[in-house]
Amino acid sequence: MSHTYTGARSAQLVQVLKERILILDGATGTMIQGYKLGEADYRGERFKDWPSDLKGNNDLLVLTQPQIMREIHHAYFEAGADIVETNTFGANTISQADYGMEALAYEMNVAGARLAREVADEFERNDGRTRYVAGVLGPTNRTANISPDVNNPGYRAVTFDQLVEAYFEATQGLVEGGVDIILIETIFDTLNAKAAIFAVETYFEQHGVRLPVMISGTITDASGRTLTGQVTEAFYNSLRHAKPISIGLNCALGARELRQYVEEMSRVAECYVSAHPNAGLPNPLSPTGYDETPEAMATEIGEWARSGFLNIIGGFSGGPPPRRVGTGPGLAAGAPRAGRARRSVRRAARRGRAPSSDLRARPGDPFALHARRHDRQQLLRPAFGDGGQDGGEHRAHRGAHLRRRALLVRADQRRRIRAHRRRRRPPGRDLRPAQGAGGQVRRPDPRPSSEDQAARVR
């Protein structure tokens, strides 16, 4: 389940993901907070007379404070990161409308990508190890699925076409700036993500290029759902058509709270899996603004690696400072998660493998539907530690049995329908073809018989 990418760097990324867990950088926003920038720092010389406040527009810093952004990328690469993200989370026309800077969105994406590319190339020249730049497409500050007006549920603050236009422009700037990966992250609304995917695919088709696409959603609360109500498996199934190189979760929850959802994503995903969690929930009394310490967070994600959940790991808001990237216990030694091959299992099932003898079809069983669902879940369950090839063969057997049981249940349903129709036929009306003289089929006479007419007279 993958595309053929253009460029040697992309092909190399696929190979490296098979060999080890890659390290994504940490929280750019947290690092920026450490510089304690003021309004004048955000404005710089170029925007000193801008009519609206600009403090908090972190994407603007790629234009007004490029040296700070170089230092942040440099710190993460120096700490061992394989991939750094561009500082373009809100560099789109929709988000920049809050500052009146829609016209600068394209320029921000180009500048952000070039800054990260320069630092990556510098490290590559020094030690020969390939570094990758992920061009970030954030979720925007609007949702296409939910009305912001509780009194008008049909209202939408943004349309699908507007999102596509904004994402297309941002993608163009990132690719021209030299990114290796497109990262669609912090997805709280799957419709927004689909607009981003459509824009990226349109750009690839029009320009004859194809880069790996990473997708990362966000769980908004302890219920384990996105803002638009999808659980992890539903989120994956909604976006798997994009054939991303990886899909995962980021932001929202701390590593401990996010673990169960990363495990679920690892269970269902056919591509590689990524995660970059928060350092716990926000806490204004903490020096970093978040509860978890770098040591505690590194220990948590190290356990994920040892459990075989991951291919790419990083930090998000309040994540470990650069000195901690990639140094968590068990992270460096953890084996990368193996990709799933659900389709190959299904193909093996269609080839007619013998069904498992411990499962027998029960036509008419009122629990047949539940049993079929259970078998389907067993068929698609991951095979970590369950016997490798033998485990896959066992699932293929159960898949063949699943198909056989479905046929038997359908036959039983048809039998029940025929019996029900026979019970509803009116008396004295034989609808079955009768044999006449010479073996010819005698069609039933639709007129009432003489006995029926006499009965009516009486």
C-alpha positions as a printed Julia matrix, in Angstrom:
458×3 Matrix{Float64}:
   0.0     0.0     0.0
   2.4     2.68   -1.21
   3.22    5.03   -4.08
   6.33    5.15   -6.23
   8.12    8.32   -5.15
  10.23   10.62   -7.27
  13.77   11.26   -6.08
  16.42    9.11   -4.47
  15.92   10.64   -1.04
  12.32    9.45   -0.84
  13.26    5.92   -1.87
  15.97    5.94    0.77
  13.43    7.0     3.41
  11.32    3.91    2.68
  14.33    1.67    3.14
  15.44    3.34    6.37
  11.96    2.94    7.87
  12.29   -0.82    7.44
  15.55   -0.85    9.38
  15.03    1.4    12.41
  12.75    3.81   14.21
  13.21    7.35   12.92
  13.29   10.36   15.24
  11.05   13.31   14.47
  11.9    16.64   16.06
  10.08   18.02   19.08
   7.94   21.04   19.79
   8.86   24.09   17.73
   6.36   26.23   19.62
   7.86   25.32   22.99
  11.32   26.17   21.73
  10.1    29.53   20.44
   8.58   30.29   23.85
  12.04   29.89   25.32
  13.23   32.96   23.41
  10.57   35.13   25.13
   9.93   37.22   22.02
   7.92   40.43   22.15
   5.78   42.26   19.65
   8.76   44.05   18.14
  10.6    40.76   17.64
   7.66   39.32   15.69
   7.33   42.44   13.55
  10.98   42.89   12.67
  11.97   45.76   10.43
   9.78   44.65    7.54
   6.46   44.68    9.41
   7.1    47.36   12.05
   4.13   49.4    10.77
   1.71   46.51   10.28
  -1.78   47.62   11.39
  -2.6    44.58   13.59
  -0.82   42.81   16.43
   1.57   40.08   15.26
   2.78   38.53   18.51
   1.87   34.84   18.51
   2.11   34.46   14.74
   4.95   31.94   14.96
   4.88   31.21   11.23
   5.91   34.8    10.56
   9.25   34.17   12.29
  10.61   32.4     9.21
  10.59   35.87    7.62
  11.39   38.16   10.56
  13.63   35.91   12.73
  15.18   33.32   10.39
  18.23   32.89   12.61
  16.05   31.68   15.51
  14.46   29.08   13.29
  17.89   27.9    12.1
  18.99   27.52   15.72
  15.92   25.42   16.57
  16.41   23.09   13.58
  20.12   22.88   14.38
  19.4    21.94   18.0
  17.12   19.06   17.03
  19.47   17.68   14.39
  22.35   17.94   16.83
  20.33   15.96   19.37
  19.83   13.09   16.91
  16.66   13.88   14.97
  16.3    12.29   11.54
  13.38   14.5    10.47
  12.66   18.14   11.26
   9.37   19.89   10.58
   9.1    23.24    8.86
   7.7    26.09   10.93
   4.63   26.39    8.7
   1.84   24.98   10.9
  -0.38   28.01   10.27
   1.2    29.28    7.05
  -1.98   29.18    4.97
  -4.36   31.84    3.75
  -7.16   30.76    6.12
  -5.11   30.92    9.33
  -3.17   34.04    8.31
  -6.43   35.91    7.76
  -6.43   36.56   11.53
  -3.39   38.81   11.0
  -4.32   40.15    7.56
  -1.36   38.29    6.07
  -3.09   35.97    3.59
  -0.88   37.23    0.76
   2.26   36.12    2.62
   1.26   32.45    3.08
   3.11   31.19    0.0
   6.26   33.13    0.91
   6.17   31.72    4.46
   6.07   28.15    3.17
   8.96   28.67    0.78
  11.07   30.39    3.43
  10.26   27.82    6.12
  11.19   24.93    3.84
  14.44   26.56    2.71
  15.56   27.27    6.28
  15.07   23.66    7.33
  16.66   22.4     4.1
  19.8    24.49    4.64
  20.33   23.12    8.13
  19.61   19.53    7.03
  22.13   19.8     4.18
  24.73   21.22    6.55
  24.47   18.2     8.89
  24.41   15.83    5.94
  27.68   17.22    4.63
  29.3    16.91    8.05
  28.62   13.25    8.81
  27.1    11.77    5.64
  23.85   10.67    7.33
  20.72   11.64    5.45
  18.45   14.17    7.16
  14.88   14.76    6.06
  12.66   17.83    6.04
   8.91   17.42    6.56
   6.8    20.24    5.17
   3.96   20.84    7.64
   0.35   21.46    6.63
  -1.59   22.37    9.77
  -5.35   21.92   10.25
  -6.19   25.66    9.88
  -8.29   27.39   12.53
 -11.63   26.42   10.96
 -13.55   23.19   10.56
 -15.49   22.09    7.5
 -17.57   19.54    9.41
 -18.95   21.5    12.36
 -20.89   24.74   12.55
 -19.35   27.4    14.82
 -22.85   28.8    15.36
 -24.96   26.7    17.75
 -28.08   28.46   16.49
 -27.38   27.55   12.86
 -26.12   23.97   12.55
 -26.05   24.16    8.76
 -23.58   27.05    8.69
 -19.9    26.43    7.89
 -17.11   28.96    8.37
 -15.11   27.47    5.5
 -15.87   25.38    2.42
 -14.06   22.36    1.05
 -12.97   24.31   -2.03
 -11.52   27.11    0.1
  -9.5    24.58    2.08
  -8.23   22.93   -1.1
  -7.12   26.29   -2.49
  -5.26   27.19    0.72
  -3.57   23.79    1.0
  -2.58   23.76   -2.68
  -0.77   27.08   -2.34
   0.99   25.92    0.84
   2.03   22.62   -0.79
   3.46   24.47   -3.76
   5.58   26.65   -1.49
   6.85   23.7     0.56
   7.86   21.64   -2.45
   9.58   24.58   -4.1
  11.42   25.2    -0.85
  12.91   21.69   -0.93
  10.99   19.47    1.53
  11.29   15.67    1.35
   7.95   14.82    3.01
   4.51   16.41    3.25
   3.18   16.15    6.81
  -0.56   16.73    7.28
  -0.77   16.94   11.06
  -2.95   17.66   14.08
  -6.09   16.6    12.22
  -9.18   17.26   14.32
 -11.59   17.3    11.35
 -11.19   14.53    8.78
 -12.91   16.62    6.11
 -10.16   19.24    6.47
  -7.61   16.46    6.06
  -9.33   15.17    2.93
  -9.15   18.66    1.47
  -5.42   18.72    2.23
  -4.94   15.3     0.64
  -6.88   16.36   -2.46
  -4.78   19.52   -2.78
  -1.5    17.61   -2.36
  -2.5    14.93   -4.86
  -3.61   17.59   -7.34
  -0.26   19.34   -7.04
   1.63   16.06   -7.5
  -0.39   15.22  -10.6
   0.0    18.64  -12.18
   3.75   18.89  -11.58
   4.8    15.28  -12.13
   6.31   14.8    -8.67
   5.41   12.57   -5.75
   6.7    12.9    -2.21
   5.88   10.7     0.78
   2.85   11.94    2.73
   2.64   11.56    6.5
  -0.77   11.91    8.19
  -1.25   12.57   11.89
  -4.52   13.09   13.74
  -5.23   14.33   17.21
  -7.36   12.83   19.98
  -9.15   15.68   21.68
 -10.18   14.1    25.0
 -10.21   10.95   27.1
 -13.04    9.45   25.02
 -10.48    8.57   22.36
 -12.17   10.48   19.55
 -11.26   13.3    17.23
 -13.19   16.56   17.51
 -15.57   15.34   14.79
 -16.26   12.12   16.69
 -14.12    9.45   15.03
 -12.34    6.75   16.98
  -8.83    5.74   15.92
  -9.83    2.92   13.56
 -12.51    5.03   11.87
 -10.0     7.86   11.44
  -7.55    5.5     9.76
 -10.16    3.95    7.48
 -11.33    7.41    6.39
  -7.85    8.36    5.14
  -6.2     5.08    4.12
  -7.15    5.74    0.48
  -4.39    8.39    0.39
  -1.79    5.6     0.77
   0.37    7.61    3.21
   3.85    6.43    4.06
   2.8     6.74    7.7
  -0.23    7.56    9.78
  -0.31    8.35   13.45
  -1.39   10.59   16.3
   0.0    13.74   17.85
  -0.75   16.5    20.32
  -3.77   16.62   22.67
  -2.82   14.01   25.29
   0.31   13.05   27.15
   2.27    9.94   26.27
   0.62    7.83   28.97
  -2.93    8.75   27.91
  -2.14    8.43   24.2
  -0.61    4.94   24.42
  -3.81    2.92   23.96
  -4.71    4.84   20.82
  -1.24    4.45   19.33
  -1.53    0.72   20.03
  -4.89    0.67   18.23
  -3.43    2.52   15.25
  -0.58    0.02   15.15
  -3.14   -2.79   15.1
  -5.14   -1.54   12.12
  -2.68    0.42    9.95
  -1.27   -1.08    6.77
   1.4     1.62    6.51
   4.04    2.8     8.98
   2.94    4.37   12.27
   4.08    7.65   13.81
   3.44    9.39   17.12
   4.49   12.68   18.64
   2.56   13.26   21.87
   2.32   16.2    24.19
   4.25   16.23   27.44
   1.03   15.75   29.39
  -1.77   18.27   29.74
  -0.98   22.01   29.78
   0.08   23.34   33.18
   0.89   27.06   33.43
   2.77   26.49   36.72
   5.3    24.18   35.04
   8.51   25.74   33.63
   7.76   24.18   30.22
   4.0    24.71   30.47
   3.3    20.96   30.66
   3.25   18.31   33.37
   5.54   15.53   32.14
   9.29   15.78   32.52
  11.59   14.9    29.61
  12.79   11.81   31.5
   9.25   10.51   32.13
   8.19   11.11   28.54
  11.3     9.39   27.15
  10.56    6.36   29.34
   6.97    6.17   28.1
   7.79    6.32   24.4
  10.66    3.88   24.94
   8.08    1.33   26.08
   6.09    1.96   22.87
   9.18    1.16   20.84
   9.84   -2.07   22.75
   6.19   -3.06   22.19
   6.6    -2.71   18.43
   4.1     0.11   17.91
   6.27    2.64   16.1
   8.23    3.59   13.03
   8.5     7.35   13.68
   8.49    9.02   17.09
   8.8    12.62   18.18
   7.43   15.17   20.61
   4.78   17.86   20.27
   3.77   20.65   22.63
   6.06   20.71   25.65
   8.02   17.76   24.26
  11.52   16.82   25.34
  14.16   19.48   24.81
  16.75   18.76   22.14
  19.2    17.05   24.48
  16.65   14.29   25.08
  15.64   13.46   21.49
  16.22    9.79   20.72
  17.84    8.98   24.06
  14.88    7.39   25.86
  15.37    3.93   27.37
  14.54    1.29   24.8
  13.95    3.75   21.97
  17.26    3.32   20.2
  17.18   -0.46   20.67
  13.5    -0.88   19.77
  12.73   -2.71   16.56
  10.61   -0.82   14.03
   7.03   -1.92   13.61
   6.52   -4.29   10.7
   3.98   -3.23    8.1
   0.64   -4.97    7.82
  -0.58   -6.82    4.74
  -4.29   -7.26    5.23
  -4.98   -7.5     1.52
  -2.5   -10.33    1.05
  -4.2   -12.24    3.86
  -7.54  -11.79    2.12
  -6.1   -12.94   -1.19
  -4.8   -16.07    0.51
  -8.27  -16.64    1.92
  -9.83  -16.31   -1.53
  -7.49  -19.0    -2.86
  -9.52  -21.52   -0.91
  -7.39  -22.51    2.06
  -9.02  -25.23    4.19
 -11.21  -23.74    6.95
 -10.31  -24.22   10.55
 -11.96  -27.38   11.94
 -12.85  -25.82   15.28
 -15.39  -23.47   13.71
 -18.58  -24.84   12.2
 -21.26  -22.98   10.34
 -24.63  -22.91   12.03
 -27.36  -21.96    9.53
 -30.13  -20.08   11.26
 -28.05  -19.37   14.35
 -29.34  -16.08   15.81
 -25.76  -15.26   16.82
 -24.42  -15.84   13.29
 -24.03  -12.13   12.56
 -22.05  -11.6    15.77
 -19.93  -14.65   14.99
 -19.13  -13.33   11.52
 -18.07  -10.0    12.98
 -15.9   -11.77   15.53
 -14.26  -13.87   12.8
 -13.62  -10.77   10.74
 -11.93   -9.08   13.69
  -9.81  -12.17   14.26
  -8.87  -12.23   10.59
  -7.6    -8.65   10.7
  -5.93   -8.85   14.11
  -2.17   -8.06   14.06
   0.33  -10.9    14.3
   2.97   -9.56   16.71
   4.31  -12.58   18.57
   1.65  -14.98   17.32
   3.78  -17.29   15.28
   4.71  -15.2    12.25
   3.97  -17.07    9.05
   1.95  -19.78   10.83
  -0.22  -17.09   12.38
  -0.88  -15.57    8.96
  -1.81  -18.99    7.57
  -4.22  -19.54   10.45
  -5.92  -16.22    9.71
  -6.14  -17.17    6.04
  -7.89  -20.41    7.06
 -10.34  -18.45    9.15
 -10.87  -16.09    6.24
 -11.83  -19.0     4.01
 -14.2   -20.21    6.7
 -15.65  -16.7     6.97
 -16.57  -16.77    3.29
 -18.06  -20.27    3.6
 -20.14  -19.29    6.6
 -21.44  -16.19    4.82
 -22.64  -18.34    1.91
 -24.38  -20.75    4.27
 -26.1   -17.95    6.16
 -27.32  -16.39    2.91
 -28.7   -19.77    1.81
 -30.48  -20.11    5.15
 -31.97  -16.64    4.76
 -33.3   -17.53    1.31
 -34.84  -20.72    2.73
 -36.6   -18.76    5.45
 -37.95  -16.24    2.92
 -39.38  -19.0     0.75
 -41.03  -20.66    3.77
 -42.52  -17.32    4.82
 -44.0   -16.75    1.36
 -45.54  -20.22    1.31
 -47.28  -19.54    4.62
 -48.84  -16.35    3.23
 -50.41  -17.96    0.13
 -54.28  -17.89    0.11
 -56.08  -21.26    0.47
 -57.17  -23.09   -2.66
 -54.59  -21.35   -4.85
 -51.89  -23.75   -5.99
 -49.18  -21.64   -7.59
 -46.87  -24.55   -8.36
 -46.79  -25.61  -12.04
 -48.78  -28.84  -12.57
 -48.02  -31.56  -15.06
 -50.72  -32.01  -17.72
 -51.24  -34.61  -20.42
 -48.11  -35.42  -22.36
 -45.86  -34.08  -19.58
 -46.6   -30.45  -20.42
 -46.62  -27.89  -17.63
 -50.18  -26.73  -16.9
 -50.28  -23.16  -15.66
 -52.65  -22.47  -12.73
 -56.04  -20.93  -13.6
 -56.23  -17.5   -11.97
 -60.07  -17.69  -11.95
 -61.79  -19.0    -8.78
 -62.75  -22.68   -8.87
 -66.38  -23.92   -8.87
 -66.0   -24.99   -5.25
 -64.94  -21.44   -4.3
 -67.95  -19.97   -6.16
 -70.39  -22.38   -4.45
 -68.89  -21.53   -1.07
 -69.44  -17.82   -1.74
 -73.15  -18.42   -2.74
 -73.8   -20.35    0.46
